[in-house]
Amino acid sequence: MMGLIVKLIVCPLTVFLASVIFPNVNYTVFYQPIIVGFILAISAHMMEVVLLKEGRFWISTIVDFIAAALIVYVVSLFQDATVTVLGAILTGILLTITELVQHQWLIRSGRNQKT
């Protein structure tokens, strides 16, 4: 549960940061990156529950990157936003960096274990 709470904070902030630093990620209204971030957080948490195990660190991280880039691109199509494929990939890389830290924390703390 703690992983979901962290993701609900980190993902929208990361998408907002990507819209600030990358010229090919442009959201026209302030709540658009928040919506994209919430969708990413929920989907990343579900993938984490299924995939994140002791020996699957890199598999989970790679799947997170692919899913993040696709979600950013597809969800942005349904909003009045301009996100190019390169912008979605760069945002996916930024999100994957945050996921690396979160995955290491979850594995080391044992919070990825199902009870």
C-alpha positions as CSV (number, residue, x, y, z in Angstrom):
1,M,0.0,0.0,0.0
2,M,2.9,2.3,0.7
3,G,4.2,1.8,-2.8
4,L,0.8,3.1,-4.2
5,I,0.9,6.1,-2.0
6,V,4.4,7.0,-3.1
7,K,3.4,6.5,-6.8
8,L,0.3,8.7,-6.4
9,I,2.7,11.5,-5.4
10,V,5.7,10.8,-7.6
11,C,4.1,10.0,-10.9
12,P,2.1,13.2,-11.3
13,L,5.1,15.3,-10.2
14,T,7.3,13.5,-12.7
15,V,4.9,14.0,-15.6
16,F,4.6,17.7,-14.6
17,L,8.4,18.0,-14.5
18,A,8.7,16.3,-17.9
19,S,6.2,18.9,-19.3
20,V,8.5,21.6,-18.0
21,I,11.9,20.3,-19.2
22,F,11.0,18.6,-22.4
23,P,9.8,20.9,-25.3
24,N,7.9,18.0,-27.0
25,V,5.7,17.3,-23.9
26,N,3.1,20.1,-23.7
27,Y,0.0,20.0,-21.5
28,T,-2.3,23.0,-22.0
29,V,-4.0,22.8,-18.6
30,F,-2.4,22.2,-15.2
31,Y,-4.5,19.2,-14.3
32,Q,-3.6,17.2,-17.4
33,P,-0.2,15.9,-16.1
34,I,-2.0,15.1,-12.8
35,I,-4.5,12.9,-14.6
36,V,-1.8,11.2,-16.6
37,G,0.3,10.7,-13.4
38,F,-2.6,9.1,-11.6
39,I,-3.3,6.7,-14.4
40,L,0.4,5.9,-14.5
41,A,0.5,5.4,-10.7
42,I,-2.4,3.0,-10.6
43,S,-1.1,0.9,-13.6
44,A,2.4,0.9,-12.3
45,H,1.2,-0.3,-8.9
46,M,-0.8,-3.1,-10.5
47,M,2.2,-4.2,-12.6
48,E,4.4,-4.0,-9.5
49,V,2.1,-6.4,-7.6
50,V,2.2,-8.9,-10.4
51,L,5.8,-8.6,-11.6
52,L,8.1,-7.3,-8.9
53,K,9.7,-10.3,-7.3
54,E,13.2,-10.9,-6.0
55,G,14.7,-12.1,-9.3
56,R,12.6,-10.0,-11.6
57,F,13.9,-6.5,-10.9
58,W,15.0,-5.7,-14.4
59,I,12.0,-7.3,-16.1
60,S,9.7,-5.2,-14.0
61,T,11.7,-2.1,-14.8
62,I,11.7,-2.7,-18.5
63,V,7.9,-3.4,-18.6
64,D,7.4,-0.2,-16.5
65,F,9.3,1.8,-19.1
66,I,7.4,0.4,-22.0
67,A,4.0,0.8,-20.3
68,A,4.8,4.4,-19.1
69,A,5.8,5.6,-22.5
70,L,2.7,4.0,-24.1
71,I,0.4,5.4,-21.4
72,V,1.8,8.9,-21.6
73,Y,1.4,8.9,-25.4
74,V,-2.1,7.3,-25.6
75,V,-3.7,9.2,-22.7
76,S,-2.3,12.5,-24.0
77,L,-4.1,11.8,-27.3
78,F,-7.4,12.0,-25.5
79,Q,-6.6,15.4,-23.9
80,D,-5.9,18.7,-25.5
81,A,-2.2,18.1,-25.2
82,T,0.8,17.8,-27.5
83,V,3.1,14.8,-26.7
84,T,5.3,13.4,-29.4
85,V,6.6,9.9,-29.5
86,L,10.0,11.2,-28.4
87,G,8.4,13.2,-25.6
88,A,6.6,10.0,-24.4
89,I,9.8,8.1,-24.5
90,L,11.7,10.8,-22.6
91,T,8.9,11.0,-20.0
92,G,9.0,7.2,-19.8
93,I,12.7,7.3,-19.1
94,L,12.2,9.9,-16.4
95,L,9.5,7.8,-14.8
96,T,11.6,4.7,-15.0
97,I,14.4,6.4,-13.1
98,T,11.9,7.0,-10.3
99,E,10.7,3.5,-10.5
100,L,14.2,2.1,-10.2
101,V,14.5,3.8,-6.8
102,Q,11.1,2.7,-5.7
103,H,11.7,-0.9,-6.8
104,Q,15.0,-1.1,-4.9
105,W,13.3,0.4,-1.8
106,L,10.4,-2.1,-2.0
107,I,12.6,-5.1,-2.5
108,R,15.1,-4.1,0.3
109,S,12.3,-3.3,2.7
110,G,10.4,-6.5,1.9
111,R,7.3,-4.5,1.0
112,N,6.9,-6.2,-2.3
113,Q,6.1,-9.5,-0.6
114,K,2.4,-10.5,-0.6
115,T,1.0,-11.3,2.8
